[in-house]
Amino acid sequence: MEVVENTVAAVQAVPEKVQASAAALKDMIGSLTGMAVDFGLKLLAAIVVLAGGMWVAKRIARSFKRMLERRKADASLVSFLGSFINILLRIFVIIISLATVGVQMTSIVAVLGAASLAIGMALSGTMQNFAGGIIIMFLKPFKVDDIIVTSDGKTGVVKKIMIFTTELHTFDNQVILLPNGNLANSQITNLSVNDTRRMDFTVAISYGDNIDTARKEILAILKADKKVLKKPEPLVFVSDLADSAVVLGVRYWISAADFLPSRGDMLEQIYNKLPKKKIHFPFPQMDVHVKK
């Protein structure tokens, strides 16, 4: 009889347990739905903050560069600081977006610290380029619009000095991005520092031609050119006695802006005028003596 009563009681308790389980399940679904809605709203807000923040960061960086340009700051400083501020603001916007989603700032700082260590070890060369950019900005071995020659022979005009790289435009219209780390730790020839440069080239004349006549004619060509500086005075001298020619050295000073086109122009005038004075340009030749 007692077993029957226990069975009946257990059967009667089943609907109550089912109702309790259903209520618990309903509460859990409601809680999950609320959490999903809350996370969705936070995610949407984070996306809005990210998109809007990136736009604002771009505008701020652009306004900052324009402010520096209005104050006539050095063009190298403008490009470097503009690039630096743009990257810094973008990182700041990303951090705010993560915080909007609900990521704790302590967690963000910890992740950034670990990421910085890992990235620093993986990108040690990039950090060297950043340090190189700082060195270039402070020591100023060159600036924007300077003509430089790098240690590996690249020649061009500096257009931008950015955080990690320097943009160089060559004279054949190529764009080269040079790592700042290499530039800061290698030999750089700056062709724009001084206002004047010395031009040196040689002219070969035939043995037997009058050296004084050739010298006077070349000096007359140099003195007639208004771009050639009067002081220091131009020089024409015997540079070498080669196998088949007397080599004359030509040396004069000219402004840096006129340096590149000057050489070709002078050589053309010398080629056209010296033959009129019976000065000849020899071909390579060899005298052969045969003994019987």
Secondary structure, 3 states (H helix, E strand, C coil): CHHHHHHHHHHHHHHHHHHHHHHHHHHHHHHHHHHHHHHHHHHHHHHHHHHHHHHHHHHHHHHHHHHHHHCCCCHHHHHHHHHHHHHHHHHHHHHHHHHHHCCCHHHHHHHHHHHHHHHHHHCHHHHHHHHHHHHHHHHCCCCCCCEEECCCCCEEEEEEECCCEEEEECCCCCEEEEEHHHHHCCCCEECCCCCEEEEEEEEEECCCCCHHHHHHHHHHHHHHCCCECCCCCCEEEEEEECCCCEEEEEEEEEEHHHHHHHHHHHHHHHHHHHHHHCCCCCCCCCCCCCCC
